[in-house]
C-alpha cells in the first residue's frame, strides 16, 4: 500500500539514458504533481494513463510454459494479471543496473 510509505518526488517526464527519448514516469504510485492541485493532478494522471493504456499501445502476453518476457522498466508501464490460484505459478525477477548496454539491437518477435 503506497499510503504507508513516504512519497518520493520524481519528474513526470524523464529522458531515457540510452535512447534519448522522452518517457512519462506514470503509474498508480503518482499521488501529486508539483504546482497542481490534487484534483487537477489526479485528472491529468487519469487522462495520461487512459491514453497510454489504449489497445494500440498495449501488449498482453498469452503465457505458455517456458516463456520469458523482458521489458525496459525505464519506458514501459506494466502490471500483473490475476492468476488462477489453483495453478502453479513460478516467477523470477532479474534486474540489470547501469548506464546502458552496448551491443546489437534486439529485434522484437511476435
Contact map, one row per residue, 1 for C-alpha under 8 A:
11111000000000000000000000000000000000000000000000000000000000000000000000000000000000000000000000000000000000
11111000000000000000000000001000000000000000000000000000000000000000000000000000000000000000000000000000000000
11111100000000000000000000000000000000000000000000000000000000000000000000000000000000000000000000000000000000
11111100000000000000000000000000000000000000000000000000000000000000000000000000000000000000000000000000000000
11111110000000000000000000000000000000000000000000000000000000000000000000000000000000000000000000000000000000
00111111000000000000000000000000000000000000000000000000000000000000000000000000000000000000000000000000000000
00001111100000000000000000000000000000000000000000000000000000000000000000000000000000000000000000000000000000
00000111110000000000000000000000000000000000000000000000000000000000000000000000000000000000000000000000000000
00000011111000000000000000000000000000000000000000000000000000000000000000000000000000000000000000000000000000
00000001111100000000000010000000000000000000000000000000000000000000000000000000000000000000000000000000000000
00000000111111000000000010000000000000000000000000000000000000000000000000000000000000000000000000000000000000
00000000011111000000000111000000100000000000000000000000000000000000000000000000000000000000000000000000000000
00000000001111100000011110000000000000000000000000000000000000000000000000000000000000000000000000000000000000
00000000001111110000011110000000000000000000000000000000000000000000000000000000000000000000000000000000000000
00000000000011111001111000000000000000000000000000000000000000000000000000000000000000000000000000000000000000
00000000000001111111111000000000000000000000000000000000000000000000000001100000000000000000000000000000000000
00000000000000111111000000000000000000000000000000000000000000000000000000000000000000000000000000110000000000
00000000000000011111000000000000000000000000000000000000000000000000000000000000000000000000000000110000000000
00000000000000011111100000000000000000000000000000000000000000000000000000000000000000000000000000000000000000
00000000000000111111110000000000000000000000000000000000000000000000000000000000000000000000000000000000000000
00000000000000110011111000000000000000000000000000000000000000000000000000000000000000000000000000000000000000
00000000000011110001111100000000000000000000000000000000000000000000000000000000000000000000000000000000000000
00000000000011110000111110000000000000000000000000000000000000000000000001100000000000000000000000000000000000
00000000000111000000011111000000000000000000000000000000000000000000000000100000000000000000000000000000000000
00000000011111000000001111100000000000000000000000000000000000000000000000100000000000000000000000000000000000
00000000000100000000000111111100000000000000100010000000000000000000000000001000000000000000000000000000000000
00000000000000000000000011111100000000000000000010000000000000000000000000001000000000000000000000000000000000
00000000000000000000000001111110000000000000000000000000000000000000000000000000000000000000000000000000000000
01000000000000000000000001111110000000000000000000000000000000000000000000000000000000000000000000000000000000
00000000000000000000000001111111100000000000100000000000000000000000000000000000000000000000000000000000000000
00000000000000000000000000011111100001001100000000000000000000000000000000000000000000000000000000000000000000
00000000000000000000000000000111110111001100000000000000000000000000000000000000000000000000000000000000000000
00000000000100000000000000000111111111001000000000000000000000000000000000000000000000000000000000000000000000
00000000000000000000000000000001111100000000000000000000000000000000000000000000000000000000000000000000000000
00000000000000000000000000000000111110000000000000000000000000000000000000000000000000000000000000000000000000
00000000000000000000000000000001111111011000000000000000000000000000000000000000000000000000000000000000000000
00000000000000000000000000000001101111111000000000000000000000000000000000000000000000000000000000000000000000
00000000000000000000000000000011100111111100000000000000000000000000000000000000000000000000000000000000000000
00000000000000000000000000000000000011111110000000000000000000000000000000000000000000000000000000000000000000
00000000000000000000000000000000000111111111000000000000000000000000000000000000000000000000000000000000000000
00000000000000000000000000000011100111111111100000000000000000000000000000000000000000000000000000000000000000
00000000000000000000000000000011000001111111110000000000000000000000000000000000000000000000000000000000000000
00000000000000000000000000000000000000111111111000000000000000000000000000000000000000000000000000000000000000
00000000000000000000000000000000000000011111111100000000000000000000000000000000000000000000000000000000000000
00000000000000000000000001000100000000001111111110000000000000000000000000000000000000000000000000000000000000
00000000000000000000000000000000000000000111111111000000000000000000000000000000000000000000000000000000000000
00000000000000000000000000000000000000000011111111100000000000000000000000000000000000000000000000000000000000
00000000000000000000000000000000000000000001111111110000000000000000000000000000000000000000000000000000000000
00000000000000000000000001100000000000000000111111111000000000000000000000000000000000000000000000000000000000
00000000000000000000000000000000000000000000011111111100000000000000000000000000000000000000000000000000000000
00000000000000000000000000000000000000000000001111111100000000000000000000000000000000000000000000000000000000
00000000000000000000000000000000000000000000000111111100110000000000000000000000000000000000000000000000000000
00000000000000000000000000000000000000000000000011111110110000000000000000000000000000000000000000000000000000
00000000000000000000000000000000000000000000000001111111110000000000000000000000000000000000000000000000000000
00000000000000000000000000000000000000000000000000001111110000000000000000000000000000000000000000000000000000
00000000000000000000000000000000000000000000000000000111110000000000000000000000000000000000000000000000000000
00000000000000000000000000000000000000000000000000011111111000000000000000000000000000000000000000000000000000
00000000000000000000000000000000000000000000000000011111111100000000000000000000000000000000000000000000000000
00000000000000000000000000000000000000000000000000000000111110000000000000000000000000000000000000000000000000
00000000000000000000000000000000000000000000000000000000011111000000000000000000000000000000000000000000000000
00000000000000000000000000000000000000000000000000000000001111100000000000000000000000000000000000000000000000
00000000000000000000000000000000000000000000000000000000000111110000000000000000000000000000000000000000000000
00000000000000000000000000000000000000000000000000000000000011111010000000000000000000000000000000000000000000
00000000000000000000000000000000000000000000000000000000000001111110000000000000000000000000000000000000000000
00000000000000000000000000000000000000000000000000000000000000111110000000000000000000000000000000000000000000
00000000000000000000000000000000000000000000000000000000000000011111000000000000000000000000000000000000000000
00000000000000000000000000000000000000000000000000000000000000111111100000000000000000000000000000000000000000
00000000000000000000000000000000000000000000000000000000000000000111110000000000000000000000000000000000000000
00000000000000000000000000000000000000000000000000000000000000000011111000000000000000000000000000000000000000
00000000000000000000000000000000000000000000000000000000000000000001111100000000000000000000000000000000000000
00000000000000000000000000000000000000000000000000000000000000000000111110010000000000000000000000000000000000
00000000000000000000000000000000000000000000000000000000000000000000011111110000000000000000000000000000000000
00000000000000000000000000000000000000000000000000000000000000000000001111111000000000000000000000000000000000
00000000000000010000001000000000000000000000000000000000000000000000000111110000000000000000000000000000000000
00000000000000010000001110000000000000000000000000000000000000000000000111111000000000000000000000000000000000
00000000000000000000000000000000000000000000000000000000000000000000001111111100000000000000000000000000000000
00000000000000000000000001100000000000000000000000000000000000000000000010111110000000000000000000000000000000
00000000000000000000000000000000000000000000000000000000000000000000000000011111000000000000000000000000000000
00000000000000000000000000000000000000000000000000000000000000000000000000001111100000000000000000000000000000
00000000000000000000000000000000000000000000000000000000000000000000000000000111110000000000000000000000000000
00000000000000000000000000000000000000000000000000000000000000000000000000000011111000000000000000000000000000
00000000000000000000000000000000000000000000000000000000000000000000000000000001111100000000000000000000000000
00000000000000000000000000000000000000000000000000000000000000000000000000000000111110101000000000000000000000
00000000000000000000000000000000000000000000000000000000000000000000000000000000011111100000000000000000000000
00000000000000000000000000000000000000000000000000000000000000000000000000000000001111110000000000000000000000
00000000000000000000000000000000000000000000000000000000000000000000000000000000000111110000000000000000000000
00000000000000000000000000000000000000000000000000000000000000000000000000000000001111111000000000000000000000
00000000000000000000000000000000000000000000000000000000000000000000000000000000000011111100000000000000000000
00000000000000000000000000000000000000000000000000000000000000000000000000000000001000111110000000000000000000
00000000000000000000000000000000000000000000000000000000000000000000000000000000000000011111000000000000000000
00000000000000000000000000000000000000000000000000000000000000000000000000000000000000001111100000000000000000
00000000000000000000000000000000000000000000000000000000000000000000000000000000000000000111110000000000000000
00000000000000000000000000000000000000000000000000000000000000000000000000000000000000000011111000000000000000
00000000000000000000000000000000000000000000000000000000000000000000000000000000000000000001111100000000000000
00000000000000000000000000000000000000000000000000000000000000000000000000000000000000000000111110000000000000
00000000000000000000000000000000000000000000000000000000000000000000000000000000000000000000011111000000000000
00000000000000000000000000000000000000000000000000000000000000000000000000000000000000000000001111100000000000
00000000000000000000000000000000000000000000000000000000000000000000000000000000000000000000000111111000000000
00000000000000001100000000000000000000000000000000000000000000000000000000000000000000000000000011111000000000
00000000000000001100000000000000000000000000000000000000000000000000000000000000000000000000000001111100000000
00000000000000000000000000000000000000000000000000000000000000000000000000000000000000000000000001111110000000
00000000000000000000000000000000000000000000000000000000000000000000000000000000000000000000000000011111000000
00000000000000000000000000000000000000000000000000000000000000000000000000000000000000000000000000001111100000
00000000000000000000000000000000000000000000000000000000000000000000000000000000000000000000000000000111110000
00000000000000000000000000000000000000000000000000000000000000000000000000000000000000000000000000000011111000
00000000000000000000000000000000000000000000000000000000000000000000000000000000000000000000000000000001111100
00000000000000000000000000000000000000000000000000000000000000000000000000000000000000000000000000000000111110
00000000000000000000000000000000000000000000000000000000000000000000000000000000000000000000000000000000011111
00000000000000000000000000000000000000000000000000000000000000000000000000000000000000000000000000000000001111
00000000000000000000000000000000000000000000000000000000000000000000000000000000000000000000000000000000000111
